[in-house]
Amino acid sequence: MVLTRTAAPLVRPEQKVRHLALDESGDTVAWVEGGKTVFLARLDGTGRASTVSTFETEHAVSCLVFHRSRLVVGDDLASLSFHDLEGNMLEKQEIDGGVQACKMMGLRLAVLSGMGEVFLAQFEREPQNLSRHHDLGDVVHLTVHADRMFVADQGGQVLSMTASEVLWRRQVRGEHGERITGMGSTNNGRLFLTREGHALVAGDEEAIEFELWNHDALVCRIDVSKRLLTSSPTSEGAVLGFDDGSVCRLSEEGVMETAFETAYPVFSCLQHGAHLVASSWFYIHGEANDGVWKIEHQGMPQMLCLHAEKGLLVFAGDDQNDYTSPEPIGIIDLKEMAYIVDDADLSAWFQMENSKPPPTAEELYAKSDEVYNLLSDDERASMANPEGIEVSSEVLLAALEAETTSSEVPAAIIDEQDLLLALENNESLSDEESEQLMDALNASVSEVIPPRAIAGDDQRHTADDDGTCLVLLDGRGSFDPQGRIVRWSWHDARGQELSASAQLRLKLPVGNHRFELRVVDSEGSWTTDSLSVRILDGLTS
């Protein structure tokens, strides 16, 4: 038995949902199906959504967010576009390399491009390239609080800045450098991060530390054995989700306490009043005054959106399998009480309803003129008066005897232990006995074969005039003999996850780049494969 909450399908999409956003001010929800189709819908008082409009984007959507009563759409190649709540495009701004992340920053938006550059964008104003203004490296993490931004680049440099100036820089630690693996901020604007030294410990083990900063002053440094994947500010500080499945509370003073465990890497986490919510694997976990609860989803609910005023949690995610049907967008009313159900009933809310109810007995056995006309006179009479048909007991017994006589005699069952003993005594076995022995032995072994990740061959391309080249990473050749692949995950040389789909399109600068593909099956078994991509300078090659 498990404690759960009432969940319901908000939308049953026709294609896989890739992005999800919620605007509290207008009760508007937006989502992307199949990569390029954007939907806008209104929430009503019954927990349902009515579609307002639909539009197509030129390139695949990489970011979706509501900002100041507008829908902002970032694509993976070249632009950031602004739309009204009816879906009409108001403006499109060019972002070289596309949009990797977009954070609200008052009247403006802090944008991290696919090229690792930071832009400051605003409706009806030209984007401002802060990477060039502040001489930043290849930025891998971006966090925003009020009018400040925290960025971390590939070389381990971390700094706090505004649009006009750098406020402070964190000193890089370690003789051989370090890597920032996660970053976020508390409710009061304190920066926290997890970092790994490249040569702090012997062997392959990596030292992971957690740091909390108050402006340029270090509040605390904690040794941890887990990587920070996601976070969200709370009234007391922040809630953190780690790769070992733990969900922790962090105070402004640096006290970290584990709230609950999910057993799998945490996709997203947030807090609403007494509710602490986190998504992991195929579940949404929560903790509230009525206890720890869990909801199952048909897909991996990587997207969580909260309507704080109404206490509604909207969520979506897919199972990372292109051969299954789309998973629904779900909704939970956090104001309702939790209740106890059997584990097997957690999936009941998203099961597809029968499109046509089963026929009644009257419909199933009703007379059909088409069939009735094919019957003989005796068959019609029997159908008209079934009670008048009498069959004697002698006839029934004779029929039963005939059926028993004509039945095949079942083959003798050979005991598995007897067969093994025969093998030990070197007794000869017939072909039938050998086949039964092998079937018995095979049935007793439940073998789990890990999937095989295939990232493809190394690539070599020539850059365009702008010094970049568009490349495609394709892991669809990966396979599992048991057909149980549930997730593909592309990572760059820094270990940062770039995509959770089998295919990934990137715009890369001149140089050598290395990528790793990780493939996971439903049992949690996984393998990796890697490839290198070399981009040559078209002017010199």
LOFI-569497 format. One record per residue (C-alpha): residue in one letter; y, x, z. Coordinates in steps of 0.25 Angstrom, whole numbers, plus 5000, padded with zeros to 4 digits. Layout:
AYXZ...
***
This chain:
M500050005000V501450044997L502850005000T503649964987R504849884982T504949774972A505149834958A505349764945P505549794930L507049794926V506749824912R505549844903P505949934893E505349954879Q505450104879K505350214890V506550214899R507250354899H508550334907L509050234917A510450204923L511050094931D512550054933E512749984946S514149934942G513649854931D512249824935T511849894922V510649974919A510350064907W509150134902V508650214890E507350174883G506650274874G507750384874K508850314866T508950164869V509950134880F509849994887L510949934896A510549814905R511149734917L510449714930D510449564935G510249514949T508749494947G508449644944R508349624929A509149694918S509749624906T509949724894V511349734889S511249824878T510449934871F510950054863E510350174856T510750324858E510750434848H510050534856A509050514868V509750474881S509750584892C510650524902L511050384906V512050344917F513150244920H514550294923R515750204926S515150084919R514750154907L513350204902V513350354899V512150394890G511850544888D510950584877D510050714876L510850774864A512250764863S513050654870L513550564882S513950424878F514650314886H514250164885D514750034891L513849944899E513549864886G513049994879N514150014870M514550164868L515950204872E515950354870K514950464867Q515250614871E514550734866I513750814876D513150944870G511650944873G511550804878V511650754892Q510650794902A511250734915C512450644918K513150634932M514250534936M515450614941G516550514944L517250474931R516450584923L515050624921A514450754923V513450784911L512450894910S512050914896G510750954889M511351094887G511551114902E513151094901V513951004911F514950904905L515950814912A515950684904Q516850564905F517050434896E518050454886R518250604889E517750724882P516550794890Q516950914898N515951034897L515951094912S514951194909R515851264900H517051244909H516251304921D515451404913L514051334918G512751384914D511551294909V511651174920V510351114924H510851024936L512050934938T512450854950V513750784952H514450734965A515850664964D516750754955R515850884957M514650934949F513551024953V512851104942A511751204942D511451294930Q510151354925G510551494932G510551424946Q512051414947V512551294954L514051254955S514951134959M516051104950T517050994946A517550974931S518551074933E518051184943V516851244949L516851214964W515751314969R514551384964R513251404971Q512751554972V511451574964R510351624973G509251724971E509251854964H508451794952G509251664952E508851524954R508651384948I509251254953T508151144952G508951024957M510250984962G511050864968S512150824977T512250744990N513150624993N514250714998G514150804986R513350924992L512450994982F510951014984L510051094975T508651154974R508551294969E507351394965G507451544966H506851614955A506251734964L506351694978V504851684981A503651754976G502651694966D502951574958E503451494969E504851454968A505851444980I506551304980E507751284989F508651164992E510151184994L511251094999W512751134996N514051085002H515051134991D514851284991A514151285005L512651285007V512151175016C510751215017R509551275009I508151225010D506851285005V506151174998S504851164989K505251064980R506251044968L507350944968L507250844957T508250734960S509250684970S510250574973P511450574983T511350484995S512250445007E511650545016G511550655005A510450654994V509050614991L508250714984G506950714975F506050834974D504950874965D503850864976G504150714977S504950724990V506250634992C507150695002R508450655009L509550765009S510750755019E512150815017E511750915027G510550965020V509450895028M508250865018E507250755022T506050705014A506150555012F504850535005E503850594996T503550544982A502450644978Y503050664964P504350734959V505550634962F506250584949S507450514956C507950474970L509050394976Q509450324989H509950184991G510250145005A509050155013H508150175000L507750314995V507150304982A506450414973S505650404960S504450494958W503250484948F502950334945Y503650284958I504950254965H504850294980G505850244990E506150245005A506850135013N506950075026D505649995023G504850125020V504450205008W504150124995K503650154981I503750084968E502950124956H503450134941Q502750124928G503550254924M504150374932P505450314938Q506350434935M507550344934L508150274947C509450194946L510050124959H510950004959A511450034973E512249904974K511049814971G510049904977L509249914964L508450034959V508150034944F507150134939A506450184927G505550294921D504350314912D502950364913Q503250484903N502250424894D502650394879Y501350304877T501650204888S502550084889P503950094894E504150084909P505049974915I506349994922G506149954936I507149894947I506949894962D507849814972L507949904984K508449794993E507149724993M506049755003A504949845001Y503549795002I502049845002V501149844990D499849904985D500050034977A499449974965D500449864965L501649964964S501549954948A501549804948W503049784945F503049854932Q501749804926M502049734913E501949584913N500949514904S501749474891K500849344890P500149274902P498649264901P498149134895T497749024905A496348974905E496748844897E497448934886L496249024886Y495148924884A495948814877K495448754864S495948824852D495848744839E495648874831V494448904839Y493948764841N493848744826L492848854824L491848794835S490648724831D490348574835D489448614847E490548724851R491648614851A490748524859S490448624869M491948664870A492248514872N491248484883P490948614890E490448544902G489348484893I488648614891E487448634899V486648764900S485248764907S484948874917E483748914908V484648944897L485549024906L484349104912A483849134898A485149184893L485249274906E483849324904A484149354889E485449434893T484749514903T483549544894S484449594883S485449674892E485349824891V484649894902P485649984909A485450134908A484950204920I486050264928I485850414931D486350464944E487350574943Q486750654955D485350644949L485950704936L486650814943L485250844951A484550844938L485550954932E485351034945N483851034943N483951064928E483350934924S483550894909L484350774907S484350684896D485650664887E485950534893E485750594907S486650704903E487750614898Q487750534911L487850654919M489050704912D489750564912A489450564927L490050694930N491250674921A491550544928S491550614942V492650704938S494050654937E494750764929V496250774928I496650854916P498150894917P499050864905R499350974895A500851004893I501251044879A502651084877G502551124862D502751254855D503951344858Q505151314849R506151394842H507451334836T508751374830A510051324837D511051234829D512451274827D512851234841G511851334847T510851224852C509551164846L508851034849V507351044852L506250954856L505250984867D503950894864G502850884875R502150764869G501050864865S500650864880F499350794883D498450744894P496950724891Q496950614900G498250554895R499050554908I500350624905V501450554913R502550654912W503150764903S504250854909W505050964901H505751074909D506651184905A506451334910R507251304923G506251194927Q507151084925E506550954919L507150914906S506350794902A505250704906S504750664892A503850734883Q504950764873L506250834876R507450864866L508350974870K509551044864L509451194867P510351314866V510051444860G508951524868N507551514873H507151384881R505851354888F505351224892E504151174900L503351044899R502650984910V501650864908V501150784920D500050684920S499750564929E498950644939G500150744941S499450854933W500350934924T500451054915T501651124908D501951184895S503151264890L503851304877S505051384874V506151344864R507051454857I508351414851L508951514842D510351534838G510551484824L511751574822T510851704824S509451664821
***
